[in-house]
Each structure stands twice: as structure tokens, then as C-alpha cells.
């Protein structure tokens, strides 16, 4: 983790102090279980409970011994005197490390999920506000048919909810502990000790383990974070594309004192969205590393350990940071309905070509091939600058004979593209009530609807 991309609450979970404190929690809970089994005298258990963590001393011992857990045990033992001989009884390093790590990942996941909830609320608010903000839909980056900004945002709401579900399932998988000894047989530490420790930490007990928890659990967790990051990247990419100068329909927030370029004062670059896209790549890389960590040798090796020290805290921090940055972007999104109308009217409404095609087939009885070729030719003429598409359609002798003025007007009625939007909103549990809330640049583009329905096409 680097501070720039680490929310403080998540960073705190992965500090050395937090890690050592959690290790001690595991050790003390194990000691309680041993005492209940009669293996540790009560007076020694009481002394163990006074154990302290001297981080400097532990670091000194680690430099000497070359083993972090052994140094931790030795350092803590020094703080409790003779009772220290009972610390780490029957345990191996991974019993402590893996179980404590599970609490770190679980606690980080709770923060991440809460951040997901904040972003979801922001997305829902914008989706409801822009339910009827009509804009051009695009496939292959090319104008397709009208839709609304609300529908685009509703898709993100749905994707984010799936990401939350995946993260919840992955968090459940990772929220397990194990204290099963050197090769997972409980030969040196009975299941009762394992169960007491996990219960005390709020973890489930892994039904089986080697010396370590199986790393498919960790791979699933990091992959869920990577997928979440990819969903955020897709949203950020969409905003970047809508902010392109030639499109200019949506813009990420830009503060009054912000500078877009050191050389060009006019620049307002989508740097926040670009940052999300870049960090999503890092998260996906962490997912690959997590999967590489699954195939350990026999009951364990240590090849996963060094990688996890980097990728697990970093993946949690990046996911949290990206969520908070995404929320900032969504809340401060600048929307330009007037520019959306301009793009919608491009080439005189050529985006309504399918409705003209359908009318010629259904109402005029033309064959699909004849209708398609006729409409395609008119659309190409509009794109070549010979006139607006609607005017060219109305002036075409064959089409005008086939479709009366009322039928032709229906072809260019934008309301047809809004007819079923509320079904989607109801499926997602979103409000279908029109709202006039929000600043002027976020109002719904009802004027666009009225203008197109009334035939004002340039």
C-alpha cells in the first residue's frame, strides 16, 4: 500500500501494530482453550493475559532469527516471564498467521462493502434524476438509437450490486480460521482449541486444512475485488468517452482551482476516471498473483507468503480508494442535456432509421430487403450532407406514398424509446417518479422529447 491510494481505515487494519495485535489475540484465545483442557494452569493463564507487544524488540529479534512469528513469540514471552513457556503451545506459524489474516480481510471487506453502499446510493440518486434525460446510445462507438442517461446509470447499479454479492460470498469463504498443526492433522493441537479460537474471533472453522488455509479462498476474495474494480472501470470508461470534446455530454467534477494542464489552461481532463482505469489494471494483476498462490507444494510451502504481504493489503486498499473516488465522480457528475440533444439531432434524426424501416415493413407491407435498402440509402445521403434524414424521408416519393404524415411522425417520436424504461426501474427497485430536483445542468431533457416529437429536426 502507498498512502496515496489507501483509505485510512483500511490502512489501519494492515499496520504492523494491527497484525501483531491480532497474532496475540490468536495466541491468548488458544491459551484459554488449553487452560480449559487442563494443560495450562490458571495462574499462568492470568499471567499470559498481561502479555504486551514490544514492536521494537520483536523487530530486533526478527533481524536476528530471520523468522517473524518466532520473533513475535519470543518477544511476547519476555513480557510474561515463566508463563511464557505456554505461549504458542502446539501451534505452528501458519495457525497464527492465517487465522489472524482472515480477521484482517474480513474487517477490510466490511469497510469496502460499506463504501459500495455509499456509491450505490449515489448511483441510484443520479439514475432516478436522469430517468428521462434522453441521449444517444452508441454501439461500436457509433450512434445507434436513443436511450436515457438514467438507463446507463441503472446498468451500473445492477453491476455494482452483483459485485457486492460476489464480495459477500468471497468474504464468507475467507472468514475462516485454522489451528490444525504442522500438516493439518490436529496432532499437536486438538480441534477444541481451534474451535475456541475461531469462535472468539468471529470466524468459521475451516473443515479441513493442511498447515495453511487453502489459497483458493484468497484467490476468490482478490478476484471479487478485481471484478469490482473492473465494474468501476467500465463506468469510468463510459464517462471518459462521453467527455471527449466531440461528444461533450458528461464531465467528471472539476474544482474551481483545479488545473487540467500545466501548459494549456483550457484543459479539463478526465483524470479521476483515468486513475480508476489504471488502478483496475493493478487489481486484475493482483488477482492473477492470488491464483498463482493456490498451487502450493504438498501441505505447504512459503511461496505465497511474500506475494500476499503485497497483494492482499494493496487489493483491499485499492478497492476502497476506487469506490470512494467513484462516489465523488458520480455525485459531482456534470451533465449537459443540451449537448445530448445536439448529438441526438445529428444528420437530422438518422438514429430513428430502424423505426422508419419497421414502419415500411409493418404498415406499408414492403419486403425487409426493399425497406432496408431504401432507408439505408436515405441515411447515407443524410450523413453525406444532402439534408436532414427526416426531411429526406418525407421528400422521398416512394416512402411518402407508403407512410402518411401521422405514421411518419410516429417514426420520429422519441417517446417510443422511453415506453418500457419504467419496467427496468421497477425491476431494480428504483423510483419511477419524475424529479425536478438538482441544479440546472442536471435537469431531465424533456425539452428534447418535446422537440423531437414535434418534428424539430435539423
Helices and strands as residue ranges (DSSP letters): G 3-5, H 8-13, H 16-36, H 42-48, H 55-65, H 68-77, G 81-86, H 93-129, E 134-139, E 142-148, H 149-174, E 176-177, H 191-201, E 204-205, H 216-243, E 250-251, H 271-292, H 303-331, E 334-335, H 337-344, G 346-348, G 350-352, H 353-362, H 368-383, H 389-395, H 397-402, H 405-411, G 414-417, H 421-428, G 440-442, H 446-453
